[in-house]
Amino acid sequence: MRAIEIENLKKFTTALFAGETFDGFLVTEASFSTITNITIDGHINQEFMGEADLALPENQEKAIYWKRLRPLCYEIIKGQKVPLRFKIVFMMPSDLVLKFLDHAGLDFEPIEVNALFLNIVFQEGKLTCTTGTSMKAFTLDKSLEDAWDSQMVRFLNNVQG
């Protein structure tokens, strides 16, 4: 787990809410404190979906893609005042976990990896991104965590320029 403080808030939040940079991530939860507190559970309600919707690739995951949720979240935060706080919990889609493991040269099977997370928290004028990994079984091997941390540091450095 690694915490990275974002220095270029304007560029980062523009990429987050107005760009496509984070669109490939899933959102497990999001919360915003503006005039009121709003919490979003990013898990897809499959009973709401029809059979045709459930067959679409973007609905094969348990959580919603940021691409679909981003316009709503942008509407929540836009305005004259900066939000008091917001938190977004991103997760790598399951189909990209295998690619990540191969690219990083790791011997884990995708089924062993529960999730790869990126938490974004804005509060008290600071924006911090924290990485996280979750394995299905306990392991002392930190190679997955180290590889994910490195990947996300490079990604975040590119986002904030």
N, C-alpha and C positions, 0 to 999 in steps of 0.2 A: 504494500500500500504506500502510495506516495501522494503528498499534497503539493499542488503547484498553484502559487498565487499569480493571477493574471494581471499584468501591468497595463496593457492597452485595453481598457474596458470598452471603449467605444467600438474599436475594430472587432473585438471578440463578440460583443453582444449583437453587433450588426450581422456578423457571420452566423450567430446562433439563431436569431429571430427573423432575419430578413434574407439570409442566404441559404444555400443548399448544403453547406459544409457538414452539418450533423444529420442530414436527412436519412442516412443509411442506418442510424442507430434506432433501437427500440426504446420506448419510454415505459418504465415500470411504474413510475409515479412522478408527479410534479405538484408543487405547491407555490402559491403566490400570495403575498401580503401587500395589498394596495389599499383601496378604500374599504375593502373587506378581505377576508381570507378565503382563498379558493384552493381546494385540493382535488387533484385529478388522479384517479386510479387508472393506470395505463393498460391494465389487463383487458383483453378483448372479451366482451360478452357474446359468446358463441350462440346463445339462445336468441339473440337479437338478429343474427345474420341468417340469411336464406342459404339454401344449398349452393346456389351459384356464387354467392359472396364467399362462402367458406372454401370454395375451390380455388379462389384467387391466391397466387403466391404470397402476396402481402398479408394475407389473413391466416397463413399457416403457422405463424408464431403465436405465442401466448400473449404478447404485448403489442401495442400499436407502434407503427413507425413514426418517428418525429416528423417526417414529411407531412403526414396527415394531421398531426396535432399542432404543428408549428403555427398555422394561421390563427387558431383559437388562442394560443398562448400569447402571440403577438398582440392580439386585441386586448387581452387582459392587462398587459403591462404598458401599452402605449398611452401617452398622455403628457401633461405638463410636468408631472412629478415622477421622480424615480421611485420604483417600488421600494417598500421598506425591506423586503426580503423575497427571494425566490430560491427554489431548489428543484433541480431536475435530475432524476436518476436514469441514466442511459445504460443500455445493455447491448452487447454485440449480438447480432442475429446468429442463430445456430448454424446457418449455412456458411457464415464467415469464420466461425471458430476453427473449422478444419483448415481453411486457407491460412489463418493466422498461425496455427500450430505448425503447419508445413513450412511456412515462410520463416518462422522462428527456429526451425530445426528441433522441435520438441517431440519427445516420444509419447506424449499423452494421447490417448484416444479421445475424440470429441465427446463421447458418452461419459467420460470421467470428469469433464468440466461442466459444472453446474451453470456458471455464468462469468462473464467478464464485464465489469462495471466501470462507468465514469460518472461520478457525482459532481454536479455543478451547483455551488451554493453562493448566492450573493446576499450579504448582510453587512450592515454598518459601513457601506461604501466599498467593501472589498469583495472580490470574486475569487473563489478558490475552487479548483478542480481536484478531486481526490479519486485515485484509481482503486480498484478492488477486484479481487478474484474469489471465486467460490468453487471448491471442488466437491464432488459427491462423496468422497472418502477422505479421511485425514491423511495428510502426507507431510513429511518434513522437507520435501523437495520444493525449493522456492524458485525453480527455474521458470515456471509459468508466470508467477508474480513478477519476477525481474524482467522477463520479456515484455509483459503487458505494460509495466511501468515505463520501460524504455520506449515502446511504441507510442504510448499516449503522450509522453514528454515531447517526442518529435512532432506528433500530430498537433499538439497544443501550441508549440513554438511556431509552427507554420501558420496556424490560425491567427495568432496575435502579431505575426510579422516580426 
